[in-house]
């Protein structure tokens, strides 16, 4: 129901020419990563060796 309501509301706002995208922000954080998080063995090290444990 909500996606359809959202679609109808946007259509009405567009038709009334009241949408203002001059100050809009886009956030893609809700989009699922298609490849997922890297596995431990896929992470590239940035140094010659891992840092020593200090605890």
C-alpha positions, 0 to 999 in steps of 0.5 A: 500500500505505501509504495502505491500511496507514495507513487500517487502523492508524487504524481499529484505533486508533479502535476501541481508543479510544487516539487523543488529538487534544488536542495535535494540529497540522495542516499543509497545506504538502503540499497543492498550491495550486490557482491556483499561485504568482502570476506576476511581472505579478500581484504587487502593489507595496506602495510608490509605486515599486520600490526602487533597486538598491543593488548 
